[in-house]
């Protein structure tokens, strides 16, 4: 089955993002490289040749690959981690040009962006490559399945996994249409979905480059999209409210508010209880959790757990039962629906698990979509608030 052709909108970010997706691929069609042996490139150039060819394979017919050819770009940590340098990339491009595999239009000194068009003798080989693009993305970590020890498991390619990857590819392609900065530095968000044990556990969307920014330190608030300020919207008490809906019970005004304990501590503890598989595991995790306001003694931790159970009695069956990964799967389905709607409506939305970042001008749009999708996907009404 052929892969969906991805588009680029004249932005240099396309090349550097997809380098990371395909950098470690070892299953490219050998016939393609056999056809390029006349370039005379040494074996050490083959990794860069692979990266460049995969990017060219994704370019729609008649379009060009926007290739950064400036020293500043290759001085960035992303390029260095991918094993790239200005001179290495230029050497490969010059060889392809010399043997008429590509045509190029050099960019201006200001942009440093060169447009690379595959010639016919290369296009016929790239068509073979396009048939395995989705497999290469999956192998590179776009879709990850892990066991309880966080070790990667083999993912069988079938309609279910290909559907997940297609949706994620469409979301990641859409994200490339916008410019992102945080703490006055540009970043390129590309999402990975991580499942636990099976494809109905976990499944959340991860992108360390911006999700690791601290809200308490004010780092996440510096995120800008196309030079515009952003806002982060959050589902209030998302997991407790989902469980109350499943239990056909009415949730309290605040599932995290219990007497004698700080709300933030109670929230951390209740989420621990959702994820822990036993009460003993939950107790130990609460005693040693660094997010709590203090170090809880065993007696204090037991008291906090008891208060939370009493306050949330209708969903007590889900506590310390390992329900967390199933809850994450539900919120990941909701997240996917929100992001796909944003793709359709051409709105930039960055997920942070159960919260979402957008331009301030799109706040009302995002709040509406978050509420609508919660009802459509989970059949539950969730309150949306600004963080």
C-alpha positions as a Markdown table, in Angstrom:
| # | Residue | x | y | z |
|---|---|---|---|---|
| 1 | Unk | 0.0 | 0.0 | 0.0 |
| 2 | Unk | 1.4 | 3.4 | -1.0 |
| 3 | Unk | 2.1 | 6.0 | 1.6 |
| 4 | Unk | 0.2 | 9.3 | 1.7 |
| 5 | Unk | 2.2 | 12.0 | 0.0 |
| 6 | Unk | 3.1 | 14.7 | 2.5 |
| 7 | Unk | 3.2 | 18.3 | 1.5 |
| 8 | Unk | 5.6 | 21.1 | 2.4 |
| 9 | Unk | 4.7 | 24.8 | 2.4 |
| 10 | Unk | 8.1 | 26.3 | 1.5 |
| 11 | Unk | 9.5 | 25.9 | 5.0 |
| 12 | Unk | 13.0 | 24.6 | 5.7 |
| 13 | Unk | 11.8 | 22.8 | 8.9 |
| 14 | Unk | 10.5 | 19.9 | 6.7 |
| 15 | Unk | 14.0 | 18.6 | 6.1 |
| 16 | Unk | 15.4 | 18.8 | 9.6 |
| 17 | Unk | 12.3 | 17.3 | 11.2 |
| 18 | Unk | 12.1 | 14.3 | 8.9 |
| 19 | Unk | 15.8 | 13.6 | 9.3 |
| 20 | Unk | 15.1 | 12.6 | 12.8 |
| 21 | Unk | 12.2 | 10.3 | 11.7 |
| 22 | Unk | 14.3 | 8.3 | 9.3 |
| 23 | Unk | 17.9 | 8.6 | 10.4 |
| 24 | Unk | 18.3 | 5.0 | 11.7 |
| 25 | Unk | 16.4 | 3.3 | 8.9 |
| 26 | Unk | 18.1 | 0.1 | 7.6 |
| 27 | Unk | 15.3 | -1.2 | 5.3 |
| 28 | Unk | 15.4 | 1.1 | 2.3 |
| 29 | Unk | 15.3 | -0.6 | -1.0 |
| 30 | Unk | 18.8 | -1.7 | -1.9 |
| 31 | Unk | 18.0 | -1.2 | -5.6 |
| 32 | Unk | 17.8 | 2.5 | -4.9 |
| 33 | Unk | 21.3 | 2.7 | -3.6 |
| 34 | Unk | 22.6 | 0.4 | -6.3 |
| 35 | Unk | 21.4 | 2.9 | -8.8 |
| 36 | Unk | 23.4 | 5.6 | -7.0 |
| 37 | Unk | 26.8 | 3.9 | -6.9 |
| 38 | Unk | 28.0 | 6.0 | -9.8 |
| 39 | Unk | 28.0 | 9.0 | -7.5 |
| 40 | Unk | 31.3 | 7.8 | -6.0 |
| 41 | Unk | 30.2 | 8.6 | -2.5 |
| 42 | Unk | 32.1 | 6.8 | 0.3 |
| 43 | Unk | 30.2 | 4.5 | 2.6 |
| 44 | Unk | 30.4 | 7.2 | 5.3 |
| 45 | Unk | 28.0 | 9.3 | 3.2 |
| 46 | Unk | 25.3 | 6.7 | 3.0 |
| 47 | Unk | 23.4 | 7.7 | 6.2 |
| 48 | Unk | 23.0 | 11.3 | 4.9 |
| 49 | Unk | 22.1 | 10.0 | 1.4 |
| 50 | Unk | 19.4 | 7.9 | 3.0 |
| 51 | Unk | 18.0 | 10.9 | 4.9 |
| 52 | Unk | 18.0 | 13.0 | 1.8 |
| 53 | Unk | 16.3 | 10.4 | -0.3 |
| 54 | Unk | 13.5 | 9.7 | 2.2 |
| 55 | Unk | 12.7 | 13.4 | 2.3 |
| 56 | Unk | 12.7 | 13.6 | -1.5 |
| 57 | Unk | 10.4 | 10.6 | -1.6 |
| 58 | Unk | 7.9 | 12.5 | 0.5 |
| 59 | Unk | 7.8 | 15.5 | -1.8 |
| 60 | Unk | 4.6 | 15.7 | -4.0 |
| 61 | Unk | 5.2 | 15.3 | -7.8 |
| 62 | Unk | 6.4 | 18.5 | -9.3 |
| 63 | Unk | 7.4 | 20.0 | -6.0 |
| 64 | Unk | 10.8 | 20.7 | -4.4 |
| 65 | Unk | 12.4 | 19.7 | -1.2 |
| 66 | Unk | 13.3 | 22.8 | 0.8 |
| 67 | Unk | 16.8 | 22.0 | 1.9 |
| 68 | Unk | 18.7 | 24.2 | 4.4 |
| 69 | Unk | 22.2 | 25.0 | 3.2 |
| 70 | Unk | 23.5 | 27.4 | 5.7 |
| 71 | Unk | 26.1 | 27.0 | 8.5 |
| 72 | Unk | 23.7 | 28.3 | 11.2 |
| 73 | Unk | 21.2 | 25.5 | 10.6 |
| 74 | Unk | 23.8 | 22.8 | 10.9 |
| 75 | Unk | 25.2 | 24.3 | 14.1 |
| 76 | Unk | 22.0 | 23.5 | 15.9 |
| 77 | Unk | 22.0 | 20.6 | 18.3 |
| 78 | Unk | 19.2 | 18.8 | 16.3 |
| 79 | Unk | 21.5 | 18.7 | 13.2 |
| 80 | Unk | 24.5 | 17.6 | 15.2 |
| 81 | Unk | 22.6 | 14.8 | 16.9 |
| 82 | Unk | 21.5 | 13.6 | 13.5 |
| 83 | Unk | 25.1 | 13.4 | 12.4 |
| 84 | Unk | 24.8 | 16.2 | 10.0 |
| 85 | Unk | 27.1 | 19.0 | 9.0 |
| 86 | Unk | 27.0 | 21.6 | 6.2 |
| 87 | Unk | 29.9 | 20.1 | 4.3 |
| 88 | Unk | 28.6 | 16.5 | 4.6 |
| 89 | Unk | 25.2 | 17.4 | 3.2 |
| 90 | Unk | 26.6 | 19.6 | 0.5 |
| 91 | Unk | 28.9 | 16.8 | -0.6 |
| 92 | Unk | 26.0 | 14.4 | -1.1 |
| 93 | Unk | 23.9 | 17.0 | -2.9 |
| 94 | Unk | 26.8 | 17.9 | -5.2 |
| 95 | Unk | 27.3 | 14.3 | -6.1 |
| 96 | Unk | 23.5 | 13.8 | -6.9 |
| 97 | Unk | 23.7 | 17.0 | -9.0 |
| 98 | Unk | 26.8 | 16.0 | -10.8 |
| 99 | Unk | 25.3 | 12.7 | -12.0 |
| 100 | Unk | 21.9 | 14.4 | -12.9 |
| 101 | Unk | 19.8 | 12.7 | -10.2 |
| 102 | Unk | 18.5 | 16.1 | -9.1 |
| 103 | Unk | 18.1 | 19.7 | -10.2 |
| 104 | Unk | 18.6 | 22.6 | -7.7 |
| 105 | Unk | 17.6 | 26.2 | -7.4 |
| 106 | Unk | 19.9 | 27.9 | -5.0 |
| 107 | Unk | 18.4 | 30.0 | -2.2 |
| 108 | Unk | 19.4 | 33.6 | -1.3 |
| 109 | Unk | 22.1 | 34.3 | 1.2 |
| 110 | Unk | 19.4 | 35.5 | 3.6 |
| 111 | Unk | 17.4 | 32.3 | 3.6 |
| 112 | Unk | 20.0 | 29.7 | 2.8 |
| 113 | Unk | 17.3 | 27.5 | 1.5 |
| 114 | Unk | 18.0 | 25.4 | -1.7 |
| 115 | Unk | 15.2 | 23.8 | -3.6 |
| 116 | Unk | 15.9 | 20.3 | -4.7 |
| 117 | Unk | 13.9 | 18.6 | -7.5 |
| 118 | Unk | 14.3 | 14.9 | -8.2 |
| 119 | Unk | 15.0 | 14.1 | -11.9 |
| 120 | Unk | 13.2 | 11.3 | -13.8 |
| 121 | Unk | 16.0 | 8.8 | -13.3 |
| 122 | Unk | 15.7 | 9.3 | -9.5 |
| 123 | Unk | 11.9 | 9.6 | -9.4 |
| 124 | Unk | 11.3 | 6.0 | -10.6 |
| 125 | Unk | 13.4 | 4.7 | -7.7 |
| 126 | Unk | 11.7 | 7.1 | -5.2 |
| 127 | Unk | 8.4 | 5.5 | -6.0 |
| 128 | Unk | 9.6 | 2.2 | -4.6 |
| 129 | Unk | 10.7 | 4.0 | -1.5 |
| 130 | Unk | 7.4 | 5.7 | -0.9 |
| 131 | Unk | 5.7 | 2.4 | -0.4 |
| 132 | Unk | 7.6 | 1.8 | 2.9 |
| 133 | Unk | 7.5 | 5.3 | 4.3 |
| 134 | Unk | 5.0 | 4.4 | 7.0 |
| 135 | Unk | 7.0 | 1.4 | 8.1 |
| 136 | Unk | 10.1 | 3.6 | 8.4 |
| 137 | Unk | 8.2 | 6.1 | 10.5 |
| 138 | Unk | 6.9 | 3.5 | 12.9 |
| 139 | Unk | 10.4 | 1.9 | 13.3 |
| 140 | Unk | 11.8 | 5.3 | 14.1 |
| 141 | Unk | 9.6 | 5.8 | 17.1 |
| 142 | Unk | 6.5 | 7.5 | 15.7 |
| 143 | Unk | 4.5 | 4.7 | 17.3 |
| 144 | Unk | 6.0 | 3.0 | 20.4 |
| 145 | Unk | 4.8 | 0.0 | 22.3 |
| 146 | Unk | 6.4 | -0.8 | 25.7 |
| 147 | Unk | 6.2 | -3.4 | 28.4 |
| 148 | Unk | 6.0 | -2.8 | 32.1 |
| 149 | Unk | 9.8 | -2.4 | 32.3 |
| 150 | Unk | 9.6 | 0.4 | 29.6 |
| 151 | Unk | 11.3 | -1.8 | 27.1 |
| 152 | Unk | 10.2 | -1.4 | 23.4 |
| 153 | Unk | 8.2 | -4.2 | 22.0 |
| 154 | Unk | 7.7 | -5.3 | 18.4 |
| 155 | Unk | 4.7 | -3.7 | 16.7 |
| 156 | Unk | 2.9 | -5.8 | 14.1 |
| 157 | Unk | 2.0 | -3.8 | 11.0 |
| 158 | Unk | -1.7 | -4.1 | 10.4 |
| 159 | Unk | -4.7 | -1.9 | 9.6 |
| 160 | Unk | -5.0 | -0.7 | 13.2 |
| 161 | Unk | -1.3 | 0.4 | 13.5 |
| 162 | Unk | -1.3 | 1.9 | 10.1 |
| 163 | Unk | -4.4 | 3.9 | 10.9 |
| 164 | Unk | -2.8 | 5.2 | 14.1 |
| 165 | Unk | 0.4 | 6.1 | 12.1 |
| 166 | Unk | -1.6 | 7.8 | 9.2 |
| 167 | Unk | -3.5 | 10.0 | 11.7 |
| 168 | Unk | -0.3 | 10.9 | 13.5 |
| 169 | Unk | 1.5 | 11.6 | 10.2 |
| 170 | Unk | -1.3 | 14.0 | 9.2 |
| 171 | Unk | -1.1 | 15.7 | 12.6 |
| 172 | Unk | 2.7 | 16.1 | 12.4 |
| 173 | Unk | 2.5 | 17.3 | 8.8 |
| 174 | Unk | 0.0 | 19.9 | 9.9 |
| 175 | Unk | 2.2 | 21.1 | 12.8 |
| 176 | Unk | 4.9 | 21.9 | 10.3 |
| 177 | Unk | 2.8 | 24.7 | 8.8 |
| 178 | Unk | 3.4 | 26.9 | 11.8 |
| 179 | Unk | 6.5 | 28.5 | 13.5 |
| 180 | Unk | 7.0 | 27.8 | 17.2 |
| 181 | Unk | 9.3 | 29.5 | 19.7 |
| 182 | Unk | 9.8 | 29.1 | 23.5 |
| 183 | Unk | 12.1 | 31.0 | 25.7 |
| 184 | Unk | 13.0 | 32.9 | 22.4 |
| 185 | Unk | 14.3 | 29.7 | 20.8 |
| 186 | Unk | 12.7 | 28.0 | 17.8 |
| 187 | Unk | 11.5 | 24.4 | 18.1 |
| 188 | Unk | 9.8 | 21.9 | 15.8 |
| 189 | Unk | 7.1 | 19.8 | 17.5 |
| 190 | Unk | 6.7 | 16.3 | 16.2 |
| 191 | Unk | 4.6 | 13.9 | 18.2 |
| 192 | Unk | 5.1 | 10.3 | 19.2 |
| 193 | Unk | 2.4 | 8.0 | 20.6 |
| 194 | Unk | 3.5 | 5.6 | 23.4 |
| 195 | Unk | 1.3 | 2.6 | 24.3 |
| 196 | Unk | 1.8 | 0.2 | 27.2 |
| 197 | Unk | 1.5 | -3.5 | 26.8 |
| 198 | Unk | -1.2 | -3.3 | 24.1 |
| 199 | Unk | -2.8 | -0.7 | 21.8 |
| 200 | Unk | -5.7 | -0.1 | 24.3 |
| 201 | Unk | -3.4 | 1.0 | 27.2 |
| 202 | Unk | -1.6 | 4.3 | 27.3 |
| 203 | Unk | -1.3 | 5.8 | 23.8 |
| 204 | Unk | -0.6 | 9.4 | 24.9 |
| 205 | Unk | 1.1 | 11.9 | 22.6 |
| 206 | Unk | 4.6 | 12.9 | 23.6 |
| 207 | Unk | 7.0 | 15.6 | 22.4 |
| 208 | Unk | 9.7 | 16.3 | 25.0 |
| 209 | Unk | 10.9 | 19.5 | 23.3 |
| 210 | Unk | 7.9 | 21.6 | 24.6 |
| 211 | Unk | 6.1 | 19.3 | 27.1 |
| 212 | Unk | 9.2 | 19.4 | 29.4 |
| 213 | Unk | 8.9 | 23.2 | 29.7 |
| 214 | Unk | 8.0 | 24.1 | 33.3 |
| 215 | Unk | 4.8 | 26.0 | 33.9 |
| 216 | Unk | 5.8 | 26.8 | 37.4 |
| 217 | Unk | 8.9 | 28.5 | 36.2 |
| 218 | Unk | 7.0 | 30.3 | 33.5 |
| 219 | Unk | 8.8 | 28.5 | 30.6 |
| 220 | Unk | 5.7 | 27.0 | 28.9 |
| 221 | Unk | 4.0 | 30.4 | 29.0 |
| 222 | Unk | 6.7 | 31.7 | 26.6 |
| 223 | Unk | 5.5 | 29.5 | 23.8 |
| 224 | Unk | 4.5 | 31.4 | 20.7 |
| 225 | Unk | 2.9 | 30.2 | 17.5 |
| 226 | Unk | 3.6 | 32.3 | 14.4 |
| 227 | Unk | 4.9 | 35.0 | 16.8 |
| 228 | Unk | 1.6 | 35.2 | 18.6 |
| 229 | Unk | 1.1 | 34.5 | 22.4 |
| 230 | Unk | -0.6 | 31.3 | 23.4 |
| 231 | Unk | -3.0 | 30.0 | 26.1 |
| 232 | Unk | -3.2 | 26.6 | 27.6 |
| 233 | Unk | -6.7 | 25.0 | 28.2 |
| 234 | Unk | -7.1 | 22.1 | 30.6 |
| 235 | Unk | -9.8 | 19.6 | 31.4 |
| 236 | Unk | -10.8 | 20.0 | 35.1 |
| 237 | Unk | -10.3 | 16.8 | 37.0 |
| 238 | Unk | -10.4 | 14.8 | 33.8 |
| 239 | Unk | -9.7 | 11.2 | 35.0 |
| 240 | Unk | -12.0 | 11.3 | 38.1 |
| 241 | Unk | -14.8 | 12.7 | 36.0 |
| 242 | Unk | -14.4 | 10.0 | 33.3 |
| 243 | Unk | -14.5 | 7.3 | 36.0 |
| 244 | Unk | -17.6 | 8.9 | 37.6 |
| 245 | Unk | -19.3 | 8.8 | 34.2 |
| 246 | Unk | -18.3 | 5.1 | 33.8 |
| 247 | Unk | -19.7 | 4.4 | 37.3 |
| 248 | Unk | -22.9 | 6.3 | 36.4 |
| 249 | Unk | -22.4 | 8.5 | 39.5 |
| 250 | Unk | -22.4 | 12.2 | 40.2 |
| 251 | Unk | -18.9 | 13.6 | 40.7 |
| 252 | Unk | -18.2 | 16.0 | 43.6 |
| 253 | Unk | -17.5 | 19.6 | 42.8 |
| 254 | Unk | -13.8 | 18.9 | 43.3 |
| 255 | Unk | -12.6 | 15.3 | 43.6 |
| 256 | Unk | -9.2 | 16.5 | 44.9 |
| 257 | Unk | -10.5 | 18.6 | 47.8 |
| 258 | Unk | -10.2 | 16.6 | 51.1 |
| 259 | Unk | -10.0 | 18.0 | 54.7 |
| 260 | Unk | -6.6 | 18.3 | 56.3 |
| 261 | Unk | -4.6 | 18.2 | 53.1 |
| 262 | Unk | -3.4 | 20.6 | 50.4 |
| 263 | Unk | -5.4 | 20.2 | 47.2 |
| 264 | Unk | -2.2 | 19.9 | 45.0 |
| 265 | Unk | -1.0 | 17.1 | 47.3 |
| 266 | Unk | -4.4 | 15.4 | 47.1 |
| 267 | Unk | -4.4 | 15.6 | 43.3 |
| 268 | Unk | -0.9 | 14.0 | 43.0 |
| 269 | Unk | -1.9 | 11.3 | 45.5 |
| 270 | Unk | -5.2 | 10.5 | 43.7 |
| 271 | Unk | -3.4 | 10.2 | 40.3 |
| 272 | Unk | -0.9 | 7.9 | 41.9 |
| 273 | Unk | -3.8 | 5.8 | 43.2 |
| 274 | Unk | -5.2 | 5.6 | 39.7 |
| 275 | Unk | -1.9 | 4.3 | 38.3 |
| 276 | Unk | -0.8 | 2.0 | 41.1 |
| 277 | Unk | -1.7 | -1.7 | 40.8 |
| 278 | Unk | -1.9 | -2.2 | 44.6 |
| 279 | Unk | -2.5 | -0.2 | 47.8 |
| 280 | Unk | 1.0 | -1.0 | 48.9 |
| 281 | Unk | 2.5 | 0.4 | 45.7 |
| 282 | Unk | 0.3 | 3.5 | 46.0 |
| 283 | Unk | 1.4 | 4.1 | 49.6 |
| 284 | Unk | 5.1 | 3.8 | 48.7 |
| 285 | Unk | 4.8 | 6.1 | 45.7 |
| 286 | Unk | 3.0 | 8.8 | 47.8 |
| 287 | Unk | 5.7 | 8.6 | 50.5 |
| 288 | Unk | 8.5 | 9.1 | 48.0 |
| 289 | Unk | 6.9 | 11.5 | 45.5 |
| 290 | Unk | 8.9 | 14.7 | 44.9 |
| 291 | Unk | 5.9 | 16.6 | 43.6 |
| 292 | Unk | 4.3 | 16.7 | 47.0 |
| 293 | Unk | 4.7 | 19.7 | 49.2 |
| 294 | Unk | 6.5 | 17.6 | 51.9 |
| 295 | Unk | 7.8 | 14.2 | 52.6 |
| 296 | Unk | 4.8 | 12.2 | 53.9 |
| 297 | Unk | 5.2 | 9.7 | 56.7 |
| 298 | Unk | 3.5 | 6.3 | 56.3 |
| 299 | Unk | 0.8 | 7.4 | 58.7 |
| 300 | Unk | 0.2 | 10.6 | 56.9 |
| 301 | Unk | 0.1 | 8.9 | 53.5 |
| 302 | Unk | -2.4 | 6.3 | 54.8 |
| 303 | Unk | -4.6 | 9.1 | 56.2 |
| 304 | Unk | -4.5 | 10.9 | 52.8 |
| 305 | Unk | -5.4 | 7.8 | 50.9 |
| 306 | Unk | -8.3 | 7.1 | 53.3 |
| 307 | Unk | -9.7 | 10.6 | 52.9 |
| 308 | Unk | -9.5 | 10.3 | 49.1 |
| 309 | Unk | -11.3 | 7.0 | 49.1 |
| 310 | Unk | -14.0 | 8.3 | 51.4 |
| 311 | Unk | -14.4 | 11.5 | 49.2 |
| 312 | Unk | -14.6 | 9.4 | 46.0 |
| 313 | Unk | -16.4 | 6.3 | 47.2 |
| 314 | Unk | -18.4 | 5.7 | 43.9 |
| 315 | Unk | -15.1 | 5.2 | 42.1 |
| 316 | Unk | -13.2 | 3.5 | 44.9 |
| 317 | Unk | -13.1 | 0.3 | 42.9 |
| 318 | Unk | -10.8 | 1.9 | 40.3 |
| 319 | Unk | -8.2 | 3.1 | 42.9 |
| 320 | Unk | -5.0 | 1.1 | 43.3 |
| 321 | Unk | -6.2 | -1.1 | 40.5 |
| 322 | Unk | -3.9 | -0.1 | 37.7 |
| 323 | Unk | -6.7 | 1.8 | 35.9 |
| 324 | Unk | -4.3 | 4.6 | 35.0 |
| 325 | Unk | -3.1 | 3.2 | 31.6 |
| 326 | Unk | -6.8 | 2.6 | 30.6 |
| 327 | Unk | -7.6 | 6.2 | 31.5 |
| 328 | Unk | -4.6 | 7.4 | 29.5 |
| 329 | Unk | -5.9 | 5.4 | 26.5 |
| 330 | Unk | -9.3 | 7.1 | 26.8 |
| 331 | Unk | -7.7 | 10.6 | 27.1 |
| 332 | Unk | -5.4 | 9.7 | 24.1 |
| 333 | Unk | -8.4 | 8.9 | 22.0 |
| 334 | Unk | -9.9 | 12.2 | 22.9 |
| 335 | Unk | -6.6 | 14.0 | 22.2 |
| 336 | Unk | -6.4 | 12.4 | 18.8 |
| 337 | Unk | -9.9 | 13.5 | 17.9 |
| 338 | Unk | -9.1 | 17.1 | 19.0 |
| 339 | Unk | -5.9 | 17.2 | 17.0 |
| 340 | Unk | -7.5 | 15.8 | 13.8 |
| 341 | Unk | -10.3 | 18.4 | 14.1 |
| 342 | Unk | -7.6 | 21.1 | 14.4 |
| 343 | Unk | -5.9 | 19.7 | 11.2 |
| 344 | Unk | -9.3 | 19.9 | 9.4 |
| 345 | Unk | -9.8 | 23.5 | 10.6 |
| 346 | Unk | -6.2 | 24.6 | 10.0 |
| 347 | Unk | -5.6 | 25.6 | 13.7 |
| 348 | Unk | -2.3 | 25.0 | 15.5 |
| 349 | Unk | -2.9 | 23.0 | 18.7 |
| 350 | Unk | -0.1 | 21.5 | 20.8 |
| 351 | Unk | -1.2 | 18.7 | 23.2 |
| 352 | Unk | 0.2 | 18.2 | 26.8 |
| 353 | Unk | -1.8 | 15.0 | 27.6 |
| 354 | Unk | -5.0 | 16.4 | 29.1 |
| 355 | Unk | -4.4 | 20.1 | 28.3 |
| 356 | Unk | -3.8 | 21.9 | 24.9 |
| 357 | Unk | -2.0 | 25.0 | 23.8 |
| 358 | Unk | -3.2 | 27.3 | 21.1 |
| 359 | Unk | -2.9 | 30.9 | 20.0 |
| 360 | Unk | -4.9 | 33.2 | 22.3 |
| 361 | Unk | -7.1 | 34.2 | 19.3 |
| 362 | Unk | -8.1 | 30.5 | 19.0 |
| 363 | Unk | -9.0 | 30.1 | 22.7 |
| 364 | Unk | -12.8 | 30.0 | 22.2 |
| 365 | Unk | -12.5 | 27.6 | 19.3 |
| 366 | Unk | -10.3 | 25.2 | 21.3 |
| 367 | Unk | -12.6 | 25.3 | 24.3 |
| 368 | Unk | -15.6 | 24.5 | 22.1 |
| 369 | Unk | -13.8 | 21.6 | 20.3 |
| 370 | Unk | -12.5 | 20.1 | 23.6 |
| 371 | Unk | -16.0 | 20.1 | 25.1 |
| 372 | Unk | -17.6 | 18.7 | 21.9 |
| 373 | Unk | -15.1 | 15.9 | 21.4 |
| 374 | Unk | -15.4 | 14.9 | 25.1 |
| 375 | Unk | -19.1 | 14.2 | 24.6 |
| 376 | Unk | -18.5 | 12.6 | 21.1 |
| 377 | Unk | -15.6 | 10.3 | 22.0 |
| 378 | Unk | -16.2 | 9.6 | 25.7 |
| 379 | Unk | -19.9 | 10.4 | 26.2 |
| 380 | Unk | -19.0 | 12.6 | 29.1 |
| 381 | Unk | -19.3 | 16.3 | 29.8 |
| 382 | Unk | -16.0 | 17.8 | 30.9 |
| 383 | Unk | -15.3 | 21.3 | 32.1 |
| 384 | Unk | -12.6 | 23.2 | 30.3 |
| 385 | Unk | -10.6 | 25.9 | 32.1 |
| 386 | Unk | -7.6 | 28.1 | 31.5 |
| 387 | Unk | -4.4 | 27.0 | 33.2 |
